Amino acid sequence: MNQYGTRAKEHWQHHRPQAYAALTNPEEYFTQMGEEIATAIAALTPTLAGPDLPGEAYLDKVARVKAATRQAEEIAIAESPMYATPELTFSEWEDTTPDTLDALLAWVWARKSELEGLDEQAIATPQQTAARFLVTEDLLTQLVEAASPWDHLQTPPAWTAWTQSVQDRWRRDSSR
């Protein structure tokens, strides 16, 4: 494995541990990717270095080619999937997901208004919402029919279903 594969492997071990663990053969994967990065650098360097300049001294040419190689390295690494965005922690995911408890309750209240004929605004169907939040349509029906959806969510079966959906969505989103 060349230096690029080694660096990428270390990056994944530190910043993408779940993705790294999912690899069936990490040595082969990072060896191949390191070679692809090296090939991209080798192909890009002559273009960036340009042709020899008339009267260019040897050391000037070495400096020009070395600078082009460093630039090609930066470009190849930046374009490589090897340095993908680090995985979010659970807390970071919770802070950034739009599928929060408040969003679910907002859907419930909008659905209540829609069913009572108070609001004609089209909202997501129960099927779409169940798929979005990874909850059952039965739980959504219970929430819509409850006088207080929040109080209903505080009951052990409903709260367990909600916390399970949070864990399921975290696993789904973090594996992407």
Chimera marker file (.cmm) of the C-alpha trace (Angstrom):
<marker_set name="trace">
<marker id="1" x="0.000" y="0.000" z="0.000" r="1" g="1" b="0" radius="0.5"/>
<marker id="2" x="1.443" y="3.380" z="-0.986" r="1" g="1" b="0" radius="0.5"/>
<marker id="3" x="1.497" y="6.542" z="1.119" r="1" g="1" b="0" radius="0.5"/>
<marker id="4" x="-1.866" y="7.750" z="-0.219" r="1" g="1" b="0" radius="0.5"/>
<marker id="5" x="-3.608" y="4.495" z="0.642" r="1" g="1" b="0" radius="0.5"/>
<marker id="6" x="-2.031" y="4.494" z="4.093" r="1" g="1" b="0" radius="0.5"/>
<marker id="7" x="-3.105" y="8.087" z="4.766" r="1" g="1" b="0" radius="0.5"/>
<marker id="8" x="-6.646" y="7.371" z="3.578" r="1" g="1" b="0" radius="0.5"/>
<marker id="9" x="-6.843" y="4.219" z="5.712" r="1" g="1" b="0" radius="0.5"/>
<marker id="10" x="-5.784" y="6.164" z="8.801" r="1" g="1" b="0" radius="0.5"/>
<marker id="11" x="-8.282" y="8.905" z="7.957" r="1" g="1" b="0" radius="0.5"/>
<marker id="12" x="-11.130" y="6.388" z="7.734" r="1" g="1" b="0" radius="0.5"/>
<marker id="13" x="-10.109" y="4.611" z="10.933" r="1" g="1" b="0" radius="0.5"/>
<marker id="14" x="-10.227" y="7.905" z="12.805" r="1" g="1" b="0" radius="0.5"/>
<marker id="15" x="-13.020" y="9.844" z="11.080" r="1" g="1" b="0" radius="0.5"/>
<marker id="16" x="-15.217" y="7.143" z="9.501" r="1" g="1" b="0" radius="0.5"/>
<marker id="17" x="-15.009" y="4.137" z="11.826" r="1" g="1" b="0" radius="0.5"/>
<marker id="18" x="-18.389" y="2.698" z="10.816" r="1" g="1" b="0" radius="0.5"/>
<marker id="19" x="-17.618" y="2.911" z="7.113" r="1" g="1" b="0" radius="0.5"/>
<marker id="20" x="-14.171" y="1.411" z="7.754" r="1" g="1" b="0" radius="0.5"/>
<marker id="21" x="-15.685" y="-1.465" z="9.741" r="1" g="1" b="0" radius="0.5"/>
<marker id="22" x="-18.113" y="-2.155" z="6.876" r="1" g="1" b="0" radius="0.5"/>
<marker id="23" x="-15.273" y="-2.807" z="4.404" r="1" g="1" b="0" radius="0.5"/>
<marker id="24" x="-14.817" y="-6.492" z="3.646" r="1" g="1" b="0" radius="0.5"/>
<marker id="25" x="-11.135" y="-6.168" z="2.707" r="1" g="1" b="0" radius="0.5"/>
<marker id="26" x="-9.708" y="-2.809" z="3.869" r="1" g="1" b="0" radius="0.5"/>
<marker id="27" x="-6.132" y="-3.613" z="2.768" r="1" g="1" b="0" radius="0.5"/>
<marker id="28" x="-7.210" y="-4.286" z="-0.796" r="1" g="1" b="0" radius="0.5"/>
<marker id="29" x="-9.574" y="-1.315" z="-0.841" r="1" g="1" b="0" radius="0.5"/>
<marker id="30" x="-6.993" y="1.197" z="0.361" r="1" g="1" b="0" radius="0.5"/>
<marker id="31" x="-4.231" y="-0.297" z="-1.786" r="1" g="1" b="0" radius="0.5"/>
<marker id="32" x="-6.414" y="0.153" z="-4.872" r="1" g="1" b="0" radius="0.5"/>
<marker id="33" x="-7.496" y="3.656" z="-3.906" r="1" g="1" b="0" radius="0.5"/>
<marker id="34" x="-3.916" y="4.682" z="-3.130" r="1" g="1" b="0" radius="0.5"/>
<marker id="35" x="-2.884" y="3.490" z="-6.581" r="1" g="1" b="0" radius="0.5"/>
<marker id="36" x="-5.755" y="5.417" z="-8.166" r="1" g="1" b="0" radius="0.5"/>
<marker id="37" x="-4.654" y="8.599" z="-6.387" r="1" g="1" b="0" radius="0.5"/>
<marker id="38" x="-1.033" y="8.053" z="-7.484" r="1" g="1" b="0" radius="0.5"/>
<marker id="39" x="-2.180" y="7.468" z="-11.089" r="1" g="1" b="0" radius="0.5"/>
<marker id="40" x="-4.248" y="10.660" z="-11.029" r="1" g="1" b="0" radius="0.5"/>
<marker id="41" x="-1.252" y="12.615" z="-9.704" r="1" g="1" b="0" radius="0.5"/>
<marker id="42" x="1.029" y="11.184" z="-12.383" r="1" g="1" b="0" radius="0.5"/>
<marker id="43" x="-1.475" y="12.064" z="-15.114" r="1" g="1" b="0" radius="0.5"/>
<marker id="44" x="-2.139" y="15.582" z="-13.850" r="1" g="1" b="0" radius="0.5"/>
<marker id="45" x="1.437" y="16.669" z="-13.043" r="1" g="1" b="0" radius="0.5"/>
<marker id="46" x="2.687" y="17.169" z="-16.652" r="1" g="1" b="0" radius="0.5"/>
<marker id="47" x="-0.371" y="19.253" z="-17.493" r="1" g="1" b="0" radius="0.5"/>
<marker id="48" x="0.135" y="21.477" z="-14.453" r="1" g="1" b="0" radius="0.5"/>
<marker id="49" x="3.912" y="21.726" z="-14.978" r="1" g="1" b="0" radius="0.5"/>
<marker id="50" x="3.527" y="22.723" z="-18.585" r="1" g="1" b="0" radius="0.5"/>
<marker id="51" x="6.236" y="22.533" z="-21.261" r="1" g="1" b="0" radius="0.5"/>
<marker id="52" x="9.901" y="23.222" z="-20.615" r="1" g="1" b="0" radius="0.5"/>
<marker id="53" x="10.677" y="26.904" z="-20.739" r="1" g="1" b="0" radius="0.5"/>
<marker id="54" x="13.354" y="28.198" z="-23.138" r="1" g="1" b="0" radius="0.5"/>
<marker id="55" x="16.612" y="28.696" z="-21.257" r="1" g="1" b="0" radius="0.5"/>
<marker id="56" x="15.177" y="27.224" z="-18.027" r="1" g="1" b="0" radius="0.5"/>
<marker id="57" x="17.869" y="26.112" z="-15.598" r="1" g="1" b="0" radius="0.5"/>
<marker id="58" x="17.781" y="22.531" z="-14.326" r="1" g="1" b="0" radius="0.5"/>
<marker id="59" x="16.961" y="23.516" z="-10.725" r="1" g="1" b="0" radius="0.5"/>
<marker id="60" x="14.208" y="25.840" z="-11.930" r="1" g="1" b="0" radius="0.5"/>
<marker id="61" x="12.635" y="22.959" z="-13.855" r="1" g="1" b="0" radius="0.5"/>
<marker id="62" x="12.882" y="20.688" z="-10.808" r="1" g="1" b="0" radius="0.5"/>
<marker id="63" x="11.148" y="23.340" z="-8.699" r="1" g="1" b="0" radius="0.5"/>
<marker id="64" x="8.405" y="23.831" z="-11.321" r="1" g="1" b="0" radius="0.5"/>
<marker id="65" x="7.721" y="20.096" z="-11.631" r="1" g="1" b="0" radius="0.5"/>
<marker id="66" x="7.818" y="19.611" z="-7.855" r="1" g="1" b="0" radius="0.5"/>
<marker id="67" x="5.293" y="22.456" z="-7.389" r="1" g="1" b="0" radius="0.5"/>
<marker id="68" x="3.070" y="20.921" z="-10.088" r="1" g="1" b="0" radius="0.5"/>
<marker id="69" x="3.294" y="17.535" z="-8.354" r="1" g="1" b="0" radius="0.5"/>
<marker id="70" x="2.220" y="19.047" z="-5.023" r="1" g="1" b="0" radius="0.5"/>
<marker id="71" x="-0.677" y="20.822" z="-6.721" r="1" g="1" b="0" radius="0.5"/>
<marker id="72" x="-1.693" y="17.616" z="-8.536" r="1" g="1" b="0" radius="0.5"/>
<marker id="73" x="-1.530" y="15.769" z="-5.212" r="1" g="1" b="0" radius="0.5"/>
<marker id="74" x="-3.863" y="18.299" z="-3.582" r="1" g="1" b="0" radius="0.5"/>
<marker id="75" x="-6.324" y="18.056" z="-6.476" r="1" g="1" b="0" radius="0.5"/>
<marker id="76" x="-6.266" y="14.251" z="-6.663" r="1" g="1" b="0" radius="0.5"/>
<marker id="77" x="-6.775" y="13.860" z="-2.916" r="1" g="1" b="0" radius="0.5"/>
<marker id="78" x="-9.567" y="16.458" z="-2.840" r="1" g="1" b="0" radius="0.5"/>
<marker id="79" x="-11.383" y="14.670" z="-5.679" r="1" g="1" b="0" radius="0.5"/>
<marker id="80" x="-10.873" y="11.216" z="-4.189" r="1" g="1" b="0" radius="0.5"/>
<marker id="81" x="-13.660" y="9.503" z="-2.250" r="1" g="1" b="0" radius="0.5"/>
<marker id="82" x="-10.998" y="8.528" z="0.243" r="1" g="1" b="0" radius="0.5"/>
<marker id="83" x="-11.425" y="11.714" z="2.228" r="1" g="1" b="0" radius="0.5"/>
<marker id="84" x="-15.171" y="11.838" z="2.452" r="1" g="1" b="0" radius="0.5"/>
<marker id="85" x="-16.928" y="13.875" z="5.090" r="1" g="1" b="0" radius="0.5"/>
<marker id="86" x="-16.390" y="12.513" z="8.594" r="1" g="1" b="0" radius="0.5"/>
<marker id="87" x="-19.298" y="10.665" z="10.133" r="1" g="1" b="0" radius="0.5"/>
<marker id="88" x="-21.548" y="12.616" z="12.452" r="1" g="1" b="0" radius="0.5"/>
<marker id="89" x="-21.772" y="11.662" z="16.084" r="1" g="1" b="0" radius="0.5"/>
<marker id="90" x="-25.225" y="10.857" z="17.418" r="1" g="1" b="0" radius="0.5"/>
<marker id="91" x="-25.420" y="14.295" z="19.085" r="1" g="1" b="0" radius="0.5"/>
<marker id="92" x="-24.403" y="16.062" z="15.861" r="1" g="1" b="0" radius="0.5"/>
<marker id="93" x="-26.967" y="14.046" z="13.939" r="1" g="1" b="0" radius="0.5"/>
<marker id="94" x="-29.687" y="14.900" z="16.476" r="1" g="1" b="0" radius="0.5"/>
<marker id="95" x="-28.802" y="18.589" z="16.176" r="1" g="1" b="0" radius="0.5"/>
<marker id="96" x="-29.000" y="18.537" z="12.377" r="1" g="1" b="0" radius="0.5"/>
<marker id="97" x="-31.800" y="16.106" z="11.491" r="1" g="1" b="0" radius="0.5"/>
<marker id="98" x="-35.058" y="17.743" z="10.434" r="1" g="1" b="0" radius="0.5"/>
<marker id="99" x="-36.965" y="14.679" z="11.652" r="1" g="1" b="0" radius="0.5"/>
<marker id="100" x="-37.329" y="15.716" z="15.276" r="1" g="1" b="0" radius="0.5"/>
<marker id="101" x="-40.069" y="15.071" z="17.797" r="1" g="1" b="0" radius="0.5"/>
<marker id="102" x="-41.301" y="18.621" z="17.186" r="1" g="1" b="0" radius="0.5"/>
<marker id="103" x="-41.545" y="17.890" z="13.447" r="1" g="1" b="0" radius="0.5"/>
<marker id="104" x="-43.565" y="14.737" z="14.140" r="1" g="1" b="0" radius="0.5"/>
<marker id="105" x="-45.922" y="16.606" z="16.460" r="1" g="1" b="0" radius="0.5"/>
<marker id="106" x="-46.306" y="19.402" z="13.898" r="1" g="1" b="0" radius="0.5"/>
<marker id="107" x="-47.386" y="16.766" z="11.355" r="1" g="1" b="0" radius="0.5"/>
<marker id="108" x="-49.842" y="15.287" z="13.891" r="1" g="1" b="0" radius="0.5"/>
<marker id="109" x="-51.474" y="18.672" z="14.534" r="1" g="1" b="0" radius="0.5"/>
<marker id="110" x="-51.613" y="19.456" z="10.810" r="1" g="1" b="0" radius="0.5"/>
<marker id="111" x="-53.219" y="16.041" z="10.200" r="1" g="1" b="0" radius="0.5"/>
<marker id="112" x="-55.769" y="16.703" z="12.972" r="1" g="1" b="0" radius="0.5"/>
<marker id="113" x="-56.665" y="20.027" z="11.337" r="1" g="1" b="0" radius="0.5"/>
<marker id="114" x="-56.903" y="18.384" z="7.938" r="1" g="1" b="0" radius="0.5"/>
<marker id="115" x="-59.193" y="15.613" z="9.203" r="1" g="1" b="0" radius="0.5"/>
<marker id="116" x="-61.419" y="18.117" z="11.006" r="1" g="1" b="0" radius="0.5"/>
<marker id="117" x="-61.757" y="20.134" z="7.797" r="1" g="1" b="0" radius="0.5"/>
<marker id="118" x="-60.064" y="23.147" z="9.366" r="1" g="1" b="0" radius="0.5"/>
<marker id="119" x="-57.114" y="23.114" z="7.038" r="1" g="1" b="0" radius="0.5"/>
<marker id="120" x="-57.148" y="22.206" z="3.376" r="1" g="1" b="0" radius="0.5"/>
<marker id="121" x="-53.380" y="22.368" z="3.065" r="1" g="1" b="0" radius="0.5"/>
<marker id="122" x="-52.058" y="19.097" z="1.685" r="1" g="1" b="0" radius="0.5"/>
<marker id="123" x="-49.651" y="17.430" z="4.061" r="1" g="1" b="0" radius="0.5"/>
<marker id="124" x="-47.644" y="14.246" z="3.809" r="1" g="1" b="0" radius="0.5"/>
<marker id="125" x="-49.733" y="11.097" z="3.947" r="1" g="1" b="0" radius="0.5"/>
<marker id="126" x="-49.513" y="8.806" z="6.968" r="1" g="1" b="0" radius="0.5"/>
<marker id="127" x="-47.618" y="6.322" z="4.794" r="1" g="1" b="0" radius="0.5"/>
<marker id="128" x="-45.054" y="8.970" z="3.798" r="1" g="1" b="0" radius="0.5"/>
<marker id="129" x="-44.728" y="10.178" z="7.372" r="1" g="1" b="0" radius="0.5"/>
<marker id="130" x="-44.338" y="6.643" z="8.731" r="1" g="1" b="0" radius="0.5"/>
<marker id="131" x="-41.540" y="6.040" z="6.218" r="1" g="1" b="0" radius="0.5"/>
<marker id="132" x="-39.895" y="9.387" z="7.003" r="1" g="1" b="0" radius="0.5"/>
<marker id="133" x="-39.878" y="8.881" z="10.780" r="1" g="1" b="0" radius="0.5"/>
<marker id="134" x="-39.586" y="5.066" z="10.704" r="1" g="1" b="0" radius="0.5"/>
<marker id="135" x="-42.656" y="4.639" z="12.879" r="1" g="1" b="0" radius="0.5"/>
<marker id="136" x="-45.787" y="2.588" z="12.293" r="1" g="1" b="0" radius="0.5"/>
<marker id="137" x="-48.905" y="4.047" z="10.774" r="1" g="1" b="0" radius="0.5"/>
<marker id="138" x="-50.698" y="2.675" z="13.846" r="1" g="1" b="0" radius="0.5"/>
<marker id="139" x="-48.633" y="4.960" z="16.113" r="1" g="1" b="0" radius="0.5"/>
<marker id="140" x="-49.436" y="7.923" z="13.863" r="1" g="1" b="0" radius="0.5"/>
<marker id="141" x="-53.147" y="7.083" z="14.031" r="1" g="1" b="0" radius="0.5"/>
<marker id="142" x="-52.947" y="6.884" z="17.832" r="1" g="1" b="0" radius="0.5"/>
<marker id="143" x="-51.236" y="10.271" z="17.997" r="1" g="1" b="0" radius="0.5"/>
<marker id="144" x="-53.779" y="11.901" z="15.687" r="1" g="1" b="0" radius="0.5"/>
<marker id="145" x="-56.690" y="10.430" z="17.654" r="1" g="1" b="0" radius="0.5"/>
<marker id="146" x="-55.237" y="11.360" z="21.058" r="1" g="1" b="0" radius="0.5"/>
<marker id="147" x="-56.558" y="14.472" z="22.770" r="1" g="1" b="0" radius="0.5"/>
<marker id="148" x="-52.952" y="15.306" z="23.625" r="1" g="1" b="0" radius="0.5"/>
<marker id="149" x="-50.392" y="13.756" z="21.266" r="1" g="1" b="0" radius="0.5"/>
<marker id="150" x="-47.612" y="14.781" z="23.646" r="1" g="1" b="0" radius="0.5"/>
<marker id="151" x="-49.247" y="12.982" z="26.584" r="1" g="1" b="0" radius="0.5"/>
<marker id="152" x="-49.800" y="9.913" z="24.414" r="1" g="1" b="0" radius="0.5"/>
<marker id="153" x="-46.120" y="9.916" z="23.454" r="1" g="1" b="0" radius="0.5"/>
<marker id="154" x="-45.249" y="9.819" z="27.157" r="1" g="1" b="0" radius="0.5"/>
<marker id="155" x="-46.869" y="6.394" z="27.536" r="1" g="1" b="0" radius="0.5"/>
<marker id="156" x="-44.319" y="3.561" z="27.593" r="1" g="1" b="0" radius="0.5"/>
<marker id="157" x="-45.356" y="1.841" z="24.336" r="1" g="1" b="0" radius="0.5"/>
<marker id="158" x="-45.443" y="5.068" z="22.340" r="1" g="1" b="0" radius="0.5"/>
<marker id="159" x="-42.218" y="6.419" z="23.853" r="1" g="1" b="0" radius="0.5"/>
<marker id="160" x="-40.450" y="3.111" z="23.216" r="1" g="1" b="0" radius="0.5"/>
<marker id="161" x="-41.608" y="3.193" z="19.592" r="1" g="1" b="0" radius="0.5"/>
<marker id="162" x="-40.371" y="6.776" z="19.230" r="1" g="1" b="0" radius="0.5"/>
<marker id="163" x="-36.944" y="6.118" z="20.778" r="1" g="1" b="0" radius="0.5"/>
<marker id="164" x="-36.581" y="3.004" z="18.609" r="1" g="1" b="0" radius="0.5"/>
<marker id="165" x="-37.376" y="5.082" z="15.519" r="1" g="1" b="0" radius="0.5"/>
<marker id="166" x="-34.701" y="7.608" z="16.527" r="1" g="1" b="0" radius="0.5"/>
<marker id="167" x="-32.122" y="4.812" z="16.801" r="1" g="1" b="0" radius="0.5"/>
<marker id="168" x="-33.252" y="3.286" z="13.494" r="1" g="1" b="0" radius="0.5"/>
<marker id="169" x="-33.051" y="6.631" z="11.691" r="1" g="1" b="0" radius="0.5"/>
<marker id="170" x="-29.601" y="7.286" z="13.193" r="1" g="1" b="0" radius="0.5"/>
<marker id="171" x="-28.387" y="3.913" z="11.887" r="1" g="1" b="0" radius="0.5"/>
<marker id="172" x="-29.967" y="4.547" z="8.491" r="1" g="1" b="0" radius="0.5"/>
<marker id="173" x="-28.571" y="8.055" z="8.122" r="1" g="1" b="0" radius="0.5"/>
<marker id="174" x="-25.104" y="7.293" z="9.477" r="1" g="1" b="0" radius="0.5"/>
<marker id="175" x="-24.643" y="4.405" z="7.045" r="1" g="1" b="0" radius="0.5"/>
<marker id="176" x="-25.106" y="6.668" z="4.008" r="1" g="1" b="0" radius="0.5"/>
<link id1="1" id2="2" r="1" g="1" b="0" radius="0.2"/>
<link id1="2" id2="3" r="1" g="1" b="0" radius="0.2"/>
<link id1="3" id2="4" r="1" g="1" b="0" radius="0.2"/>
<link id1="4" id2="5" r="1" g="1" b="0" radius="0.2"/>
<link id1="5" id2="6" r="1" g="1" b="0" radius="0.2"/>
<link id1="6" id2="7" r="1" g="1" b="0" radius="0.2"/>
<link id1="7" id2="8" r="1" g="1" b="0" radius="0.2"/>
<link id1="8" id2="9" r="1" g="1" b="0" radius="0.2"/>
<link id1="9" id2="10" r="1" g="1" b="0" radius="0.2"/>
<link id1="10" id2="11" r="1" g="1" b="0" radius="0.2"/>
<link id1="11" id2="12" r="1" g="1" b="0" radius="0.2"/>
<link id1="12" id2="13" r="1" g="1" b="0" radius="0.2"/>
<link id1="13" id2="14" r="1" g="1" b="0" radius="0.2"/>
<link id1="14" id2="15" r="1" g="1" b="0" radius="0.2"/>
<link id1="15" id2="16" r="1" g="1" b="0" radius="0.2"/>
<link id1="16" id2="17" r="1" g="1" b="0" radius="0.2"/>
<link id1="17" id2="18" r="1" g="1" b="0" radius="0.2"/>
<link id1="18" id2="19" r="1" g="1" b="0" radius="0.2"/>
<link id1="19" id2="20" r="1" g="1" b="0" radius="0.2"/>
<link id1="20" id2="21" r="1" g="1" b="0" radius="0.2"/>
<link id1="21" id2="22" r="1" g="1" b="0" radius="0.2"/>
<link id1="22" id2="23" r="1" g="1" b="0" radius="0.2"/>
<link id1="23" id2="24" r="1" g="1" b="0" radius="0.2"/>
<link id1="24" id2="25" r="1" g="1" b="0" radius="0.2"/>
<link id1="25" id2="26" r="1" g="1" b="0" radius="0.2"/>
<link id1="26" id2="27" r="1" g="1" b="0" radius="0.2"/>
<link id1="27" id2="28" r="1" g="1" b="0" radius="0.2"/>
<link id1="28" id2="29" r="1" g="1" b="0" radius="0.2"/>
<link id1="29" id2="30" r="1" g="1" b="0" radius="0.2"/>
<link id1="30" id2="31" r="1" g="1" b="0" radius="0.2"/>
<link id1="31" id2="32" r="1" g="1" b="0" radius="0.2"/>
<link id1="32" id2="33" r="1" g="1" b="0" radius="0.2"/>
<link id1="33" id2="34" r="1" g="1" b="0" radius="0.2"/>
<link id1="34" id2="35" r="1" g="1" b="0" radius="0.2"/>
<link id1="35" id2="36" r="1" g="1" b="0" radius="0.2"/>
<link id1="36" id2="37" r="1" g="1" b="0" radius="0.2"/>
<link id1="37" id2="38" r="1" g="1" b="0" radius="0.2"/>
<link id1="38" id2="39" r="1" g="1" b="0" radius="0.2"/>
<link id1="39" id2="40" r="1" g="1" b="0" radius="0.2"/>
<link id1="40" id2="41" r="1" g="1" b="0" radius="0.2"/>
<link id1="41" id2="42" r="1" g="1" b="0" radius="0.2"/>
<link id1="42" id2="43" r="1" g="1" b="0" radius="0.2"/>
<link id1="43" id2="44" r="1" g="1" b="0" radius="0.2"/>
<link id1="44" id2="45" r="1" g="1" b="0" radius="0.2"/>
<link id1="45" id2="46" r="1" g="1" b="0" radius="0.2"/>
<link id1="46" id2="47" r="1" g="1" b="0" radius="0.2"/>
<link id1="47" id2="48" r="1" g="1" b="0" radius="0.2"/>
<link id1="48" id2="49" r="1" g="1" b="0" radius="0.2"/>
<link id1="49" id2="50" r="1" g="1" b="0" radius="0.2"/>
<link id1="50" id2="51" r="1" g="1" b="0" radius="0.2"/>
<link id1="51" id2="52" r="1" g="1" b="0" radius="0.2"/>
<link id1="52" id2="53" r="1" g="1" b="0" radius="0.2"/>
<link id1="53" id2="54" r="1" g="1" b="0" radius="0.2"/>
<link id1="54" id2="55" r="1" g="1" b="0" radius="0.2"/>
<link id1="55" id2="56" r="1" g="1" b="0" radius="0.2"/>
<link id1="56" id2="57" r="1" g="1" b="0" radius="0.2"/>
<link id1="57" id2="58" r="1" g="1" b="0" radius="0.2"/>
<link id1="58" id2="59" r="1" g="1" b="0" radius="0.2"/>
<link id1="59" id2="60" r="1" g="1" b="0" radius="0.2"/>
<link id1="60" id2="61" r="1" g="1" b="0" radius="0.2"/>
<link id1="61" id2="62" r="1" g="1" b="0" radius="0.2"/>
<link id1="62" id2="63" r="1" g="1" b="0" radius="0.2"/>
<link id1="63" id2="64" r="1" g="1" b="0" radius="0.2"/>
<link id1="64" id2="65" r="1" g="1" b="0" radius="0.2"/>
<link id1="65" id2="66" r="1" g="1" b="0" radius="0.2"/>
<link id1="66" id2="67" r="1" g="1" b="0" radius="0.2"/>
<link id1="67" id2="68" r="1" g="1" b="0" radius="0.2"/>
<link id1="68" id2="69" r="1" g="1" b="0" radius="0.2"/>
<link id1="69" id2="70" r="1" g="1" b="0" radius="0.2"/>
<link id1="70" id2="71" r="1" g="1" b="0" radius="0.2"/>
<link id1="71" id2="72" r="1" g="1" b="0" radius="0.2"/>
<link id1="72" id2="73" r="1" g="1" b="0" radius="0.2"/>
<link id1="73" id2="74" r="1" g="1" b="0" radius="0.2"/>
<link id1="74" id2="75" r="1" g="1" b="0" radius="0.2"/>
<link id1="75" id2="76" r="1" g="1" b="0" radius="0.2"/>
<link id1="76" id2="77" r="1" g="1" b="0" radius="0.2"/>
<link id1="77" id2="78" r="1" g="1" b="0" radius="0.2"/>
<link id1="78" id2="79" r="1" g="1" b="0" radius="0.2"/>
<link id1="79" id2="80" r="1" g="1" b="0" radius="0.2"/>
<link id1="80" id2="81" r="1" g="1" b="0" radius="0.2"/>
<link id1="81" id2="82" r="1" g="1" b="0" radius="0.2"/>
<link id1="82" id2="83" r="1" g="1" b="0" radius="0.2"/>
<link id1="83" id2="84" r="1" g="1" b="0" radius="0.2"/>
<link id1="84" id2="85" r="1" g="1" b="0" radius="0.2"/>
<link id1="85" id2="86" r="1" g="1" b="0" radius="0.2"/>
<link id1="86" id2="87" r="1" g="1" b="0" radius="0.2"/>
<link id1="87" id2="88" r="1" g="1" b="0" radius="0.2"/>
<link id1="88" id2="89" r="1" g="1" b="0" radius="0.2"/>
<link id1="89" id2="90" r="1" g="1" b="0" radius="0.2"/>
<link id1="90" id2="91" r="1" g="1" b="0" radius="0.2"/>
<link id1="91" id2="92" r="1" g="1" b="0" radius="0.2"/>
<link id1="92" id2="93" r="1" g="1" b="0" radius="0.2"/>
<link id1="93" id2="94" r="1" g="1" b="0" radius="0.2"/>
<link id1="94" id2="95" r="1" g="1" b="0" radius="0.2"/>
<link id1="95" id2="96" r="1" g="1" b="0" radius="0.2"/>
<link id1="96" id2="97" r="1" g="1" b="0" radius="0.2"/>
<link id1="97" id2="98" r="1" g="1" b="0" radius="0.2"/>
<link id1="98" id2="99" r="1" g="1" b="0" radius="0.2"/>
<link id1="99" id2="100" r="1" g="1" b="0" radius="0.2"/>
<link id1="100" id2="101" r="1" g="1" b="0" radius="0.2"/>
<link id1="101" id2="102" r="1" g="1" b="0" radius="0.2"/>
<link id1="102" id2="103" r="1" g="1" b="0" radius="0.2"/>
<link id1="103" id2="104" r="1" g="1" b="0" radius="0.2"/>
<link id1="104" id2="105" r="1" g="1" b="0" radius="0.2"/>
<link id1="105" id2="106" r="1" g="1" b="0" radius="0.2"/>
<link id1="106" id2="107" r="1" g="1" b="0" radius="0.2"/>
<link id1="107" id2="108" r="1" g="1" b="0" radius="0.2"/>
<link id1="108" id2="109" r="1" g="1" b="0" radius="0.2"/>
<link id1="109" id2="110" r="1" g="1" b="0" radius="0.2"/>
<link id1="110" id2="111" r="1" g="1" b="0" radius="0.2"/>
<link id1="111" id2="112" r="1" g="1" b="0" radius="0.2"/>
<link id1="112" id2="113" r="1" g="1" b="0" radius="0.2"/>
<link id1="113" id2="114" r="1" g="1" b="0" radius="0.2"/>
<link id1="114" id2="115" r="1" g="1" b="0" radius="0.2"/>
<link id1="115" id2="116" r="1" g="1" b="0" radius="0.2"/>
<link id1="116" id2="117" r="1" g="1" b="0" radius="0.2"/>
<link id1="117" id2="118" r="1" g="1" b="0" radius="0.2"/>
<link id1="118" id2="119" r="1" g="1" b="0" radius="0.2"/>
<link id1="119" id2="120" r="1" g="1" b="0" radius="0.2"/>
<link id1="120" id2="121" r="1" g="1" b="0" radius="0.2"/>
<link id1="121" id2="122" r="1" g="1" b="0" radius="0.2"/>
<link id1="122" id2="123" r="1" g="1" b="0" radius="0.2"/>
<link id1="123" id2="124" r="1" g="1" b="0" radius="0.2"/>
<link id1="124" id2="125" r="1" g="1" b="0" radius="0.2"/>
<link id1="125" id2="126" r="1" g="1" b="0" radius="0.2"/>
<link id1="126" id2="127" r="1" g="1" b="0" radius="0.2"/>
<link id1="127" id2="128" r="1" g="1" b="0" radius="0.2"/>
<link id1="128" id2="129" r="1" g="1" b="0" radius="0.2"/>
<link id1="129" id2="130" r="1" g="1" b="0" radius="0.2"/>
<link id1="130" id2="131" r="1" g="1" b="0" radius="0.2"/>
<link id1="131" id2="132" r="1" g="1" b="0" radius="0.2"/>
<link id1="132" id2="133" r="1" g="1" b="0" radius="0.2"/>
<link id1="133" id2="134" r="1" g="1" b="0" radius="0.2"/>
<link id1="134" id2="135" r="1" g="1" b="0" radius="0.2"/>
<link id1="135" id2="136" r="1" g="1" b="0" radius="0.2"/>
<link id1="136" id2="137" r="1" g="1" b="0" radius="0.2"/>
<link id1="137" id2="138" r="1" g="1" b="0" radius="0.2"/>
<link id1="138" id2="139" r="1" g="1" b="0" radius="0.2"/>
<link id1="139" id2="140" r="1" g="1" b="0" radius="0.2"/>
<link id1="140" id2="141" r="1" g="1" b="0" radius="0.2"/>
<link id1="141" id2="142" r="1" g="1" b="0" radius="0.2"/>
<link id1="142" id2="143" r="1" g="1" b="0" radius="0.2"/>
<link id1="143" id2="144" r="1" g="1" b="0" radius="0.2"/>
<link id1="144" id2="145" r="1" g="1" b="0" radius="0.2"/>
<link id1="145" id2="146" r="1" g="1" b="0" radius="0.2"/>
<link id1="146" id2="147" r="1" g="1" b="0" radius="0.2"/>
<link id1="147" id2="148" r="1" g="1" b="0" radius="0.2"/>
<link id1="148" id2="149" r="1" g="1" b="0" radius="0.2"/>
<link id1="149" id2="150" r="1" g="1" b="0" radius="0.2"/>
<link id1="150" id2="151" r="1" g="1" b="0" radius="0.2"/>
<link id1="151" id2="152" r="1" g="1" b="0" radius="0.2"/>
<link id1="152" id2="153" r="1" g="1" b="0" radius="0.2"/>
<link id1="153" id2="154" r="1" g="1" b="0" radius="0.2"/>
<link id1="154" id2="155" r="1" g="1" b="0" radius="0.2"/>
<link id1="155" id2="156" r="1" g="1" b="0" radius="0.2"/>
<link id1="156" id2="157" r="1" g="1" b="0" radius="0.2"/>
<link id1="157" id2="158" r="1" g="1" b="0" radius="0.2"/>
<link id1="158" id2="159" r="1" g="1" b="0" radius="0.2"/>
<link id1="159" id2="160" r="1" g="1" b="0" radius="0.2"/>
<link id1="160" id2="161" r="1" g="1" b="0" radius="0.2"/>
<link id1="161" id2="162" r="1" g="1" b="0" radius="0.2"/>
<link id1="162" id2="163" r="1" g="1" b="0" radius="0.2"/>
<link id1="163" id2="164" r="1" g="1" b="0" radius="0.2"/>
<link id1="164" id2="165" r="1" g="1" b="0" radius="0.2"/>
<link id1="165" id2="166" r="1" g="1" b="0" radius="0.2"/>
<link id1="166" id2="167" r="1" g="1" b="0" radius="0.2"/>
<link id1="167" id2="168" r="1" g="1" b="0" radius="0.2"/>
<link id1="168" id2="169" r="1" g="1" b="0" radius="0.2"/>
<link id1="169" id2="170" r="1" g="1" b="0" radius="0.2"/>
<link id1="170" id2="171" r="1" g="1" b="0" radius="0.2"/>
<link id1="171" id2="172" r="1" g="1" b="0" radius="0.2"/>
<link id1="172" id2="173" r="1" g="1" b="0" radius="0.2"/>
<link id1="173" id2="174" r="1" g="1" b="0" radius="0.2"/>
<link id1="174" id2="175" r="1" g="1" b="0" radius="0.2"/>
<link id1="175" id2="176" r="1" g="1" b="0" radius="0.2"/>
</marker_set>
